[in-house]
Amino acid sequence: MKTDVVNRFIWYKGEIVNVNDAKINILAPTAQFGLNVFEGIPCYWNEERKQLYAFRLDDHYDRLLRSARLIQIECPYTKADLKKALVDVIKANEYDENLSVRQTLFVDGFGSWGSAEPVDMFVAPIPKRRTSAEYNKKGLHCCVTSWRRISDTTLSPRIKCGANYINSRVGQREALRNGYDTCVFLNDAGKVSEGPGSCFFMVVNGTLVTPMLTDSVLESITRDTIIRIAKAKGMPVVERTVDRTELYTCDEAFLCGSAMEITPVLSIDRYTVGNGEPGPCTEALHKAYLAAARGMDPDFETFVTPIY
């Protein structure tokens, strides 16, 4: 790494600049209303090959463009532009470690929450070890938050936009106030949805179970990856509606996301999950996920894009 994290280079409006020199108008809709869409793109360092791999890059860009379409802003960049910006800024920093790269389309200017332009972009890499605390824990103690997950009829979780994460914030802050690491949301129907910025899985009698996308769940790329890996390894997978009480009787549970990877849930509402330790299915899936993300699994080699 060429610089320390507080002086790292980011890509901003077509230039690579010191993060401290990137300025956004304080009255811009992105600053006032969270009018932006973004991706957190994981990149994994393969020490043996001296190579950094971006994980499922095209899928992240497809979702970014879907989010922009749904929130009704126009992306001024092609997918080739998006990729070049990410590669250029990583190379400028000379990173040789695992990263989470925030790539954000935002509405600038002097408009309001109803504005659709002007749209620009920044790309900001950060070492994974410097991301949020709950993303670096070996196991999580969760609660079911009293806040409900946003729904497709209010503020769709299908849109990965800055404003949506205030919903995650209120649940996370409640969990922290009450002595937990993080939380699990229920949807408007009172069924299990997901965690703050993460999807939920549980293991029941050897079967991997996760809520359906229509249960107020983000169309998570990590979720999709885990389902594909589990099926490839011969593990039964079921996507279905999950009741709250099932959280208290499952054999294993974990939350997952691009930054979080796969993190075991050790207890929910003080109910111990399994024996209170990371379960064998969870650990096996995490190991397989990391192998795929580092370009070490030939069955999933199309998932990775070399940076160098």
N, C-alpha and C positions, 0 to 999 in steps of 0.2 A: 504494500500500500504506500502510495507516494505521500499522502498527507494524513493528519489526524482527522477524526470524524467531524470535528467542528469547523474544519477548514477544507472539507472535501469538495471536489468539483461536482457540479450538477449541470445538466443540460437544460437551458432555459431560453425559450424563444429563438431557437436556432443557434445559440452560442453555448460554449462550455465555460462556465464562470465559477468563481468561488461562491459557495452557498451563501455567504454573508453579503454578496453583492447582487443577489437576485431579489428584486423588489417588485411587489404587487401593490397596485393602488388600494389604499385602505377602504375606499368606497366601492370597490369592484364587487359584483354579485358573488364571486367566489369567497371573498372575505366576509361579506355581510350575511350571506344566506347559505353558504356551503354549496354553491352552484358549480359543481364539478363532478366528473366521473373519473374513476381511477382503477388501476390494477396494482397489486402487490406481486411482483414477479420474482419467484425464487430462483437463485442461481447457486450451483453447487460446485465446489472446487474438488477436482480429482487429483490428488497428490501424485498418484502413480503415473498419470499421463501428463501432469502439469497443465491441466486444462480446466477451464471454467465453463460449466454448462448452464444455459438458461433452460428452465423446465417448462415444457408445453407452451412455448412462446406464441405460436399461432393461435392457440386456443385462448390465451389471455387477450390477444389483440381482437379476436372475434367477439369476445365478451365486452371488451371496452367499446367497440363500435356499436354493439347492441344497446349498451347502456346509454351511449350518446344519442342513439335513435329514439329510445324510449323517453329520455328527458328532453328531447327535441333541441339538441344543439348539433351543429355540423362540425365534424372533424376535418380540419384543413390539411391533414397529412395522410399519405398513403400508408399501407402496412409496411412497405419497404422503408419509408421515412421513419416510422415508429421503431422498427428494428435497428436501423442505422443509428438513431439517437441513443438507444440503449447501449449498443456495442461501443459507440464512440466514448460515452461518458465512463463506462467501466474501464476501458483501456486508458483513458486520461488519468484515472485514479490508480492504475496498475494493481488492481485487486487480485489477490490470490487466496481468497477465503470465501466462505459461504456468505451470500448476500440476500437481502430482500430489497428489490428495486421498486420504488413507487413511481409509476408513470401516470401522470394526471393531465387530463384535458380540463381547462377551467375557463370560465367566462370572466373576461377582464373588462376594463372600461368603467363608465359611470352609470351603468344601467341599474335595473332593479331585479327582483326575483323572477320577473317575467321575461327578462332579456334572453335572447338567443345568440348574441354576438357582442363583441369579438371573442373568438375562441382561440386560445393558445395552449401551450403545453410545457410542463417541466418533467424531467426525469432525474430522480434522486436516489442513488444507491446508498444502502446502509448495511454495515456488517450485521449478520443475524444475531450475534452475541450482544448487540446494542439495541435490540428491539424490546418491546414491552415485557415486563417482568413475567406475566403469565405465560409468555411464549418461550420462556427459558426454564420453566420448572420441570422436574422429573415426574411429578404427579400432582393432581389437582383435587382440592376439596371444594365441592360446588354446592350451591343452593338453587332451588327453583325460585326465580325472582317473581315478585308480585306484579312487575310490569309485563305486559303482553307484547309479543312480537308484532311488528308492523305486518300488514297484509296486502295482498294484491289490489284490494279495493280502497286502500287508504294511501299508503306510500310503498309501492311494490318493492319487496326484498330482491326481486329480479334485477333491479337497477343498482349497480354498485356505485353509489354516489356519496359524497361527503356528508350531506344532510342526513342520510339514512343511519349513519353511525351514532347519532345522538340517541337513538333507540338502544343501541348496544351500550352506550355510555351510562344511561340511567340504571340499567340492570347491573352493569359491572360495578358502579359506585355503590349500589345497594349491597351487593355481595361483599365488597371490601369493608363497608361500615359494620357489617354483621360478622366479620371474622372469617370469611371464605376467600378463596382465591379467585373464583369467578362464578358464573351462574349458567343456568339453563332456562331458556324462555319457553313458555307455552304460547300457542297461537290463540286467536279469538274464540276458537271452539274448545279451548282448554286442553288441547293435545300438545304433545312435545314437538317443539320446533327446532331450535338450534341454540348455540351459545353466542356470546358477543363476538362477531367476526369469525365464527367457527361453526362447523357442522358436528352433529352428534351421531355416534354409533354406539350400539351395545351388542354384546354377545350373549345369546340365549341358547343353551343346549347345543353349542357348536355352530350355530347359525348367526351370521352377521346381519344385524337389523338396523335400519336407518329410516327416519321419517321420509315421506314422499316430498318431491319438490313442490307439490301443491299444498303442503302443510306450512306455508310461510317460510320457505327455505331458499337461501341464495343458491343459484345454479353454480355450485362450487366445483372448481376444477380439481381440487384435492379430493373432494368427495367422490367425484367420478373416477379419479385415479385409483382410489382405494377399492372401489367396487370392481374395477377392471382387474386389479392385481389379485383380489380375493378370488374372483371367478377363475382366473388363470391358474391359481394355486389349488383349485378344487374345493374352495370353501363355499358353502351355501350362503347366498345373499338374498335378503328380502327387503324390499322397500315398501313400507306400510305405515299407517297411522299408529302412533305409540301413545299409550296412556301414561299419565304421571306415575301411577303406582308401579308400573313396570320398571321404572328407574331404580326402585328400592329392592328389587328381587333379581335383577340381571346378574349374570356371572362376571361380565367385564363391561367396561364402558370407556370411551375416549372421545375427546374433541379433536378436530382436525382443521387445518387451514394452511395456506401457503406459508405464513410466518410461523404458525404453531407446529407444523408438521403433524405428527400423531402424538398426542399427550394423554397418558392414562388418567382417568377419573377414579380417584381412590374412595371418595364418599360423596353422597348427594343428600342434602338435608340431614347430615349426621348419620345416615344409613351407610354402613360400610358396603362398598361394592366388592363382591367376591371375598377374598381374604385380606383386602386392604392393600394389596400390592399390584403392580402392573401384571396383567394377565398374559398367558402364553400366546393367545391369538393376537392381542394388541402388540406385543413385542415382535412377533413374527411379521406382522403387517408393516410395522415401522421399519424393520430391517429391510424388507423387500422394497418399500417405498424409497428408502435412501439409496439402495442399489440402483433402482430405476433412474432416480434423479441425478446420480453421478455417472450415468452412462454405462453401468456395469451389468445391466440385464439385457441380453440381446432381444428378448421378447418385447422390450419397450424402448428400443434404441431410437425410434422415431419421435419419442417424447423430448429429446434433448437437442439443443442447438449449441454448438461450440462457439465461444466468444473469441478465443485466440487462435 
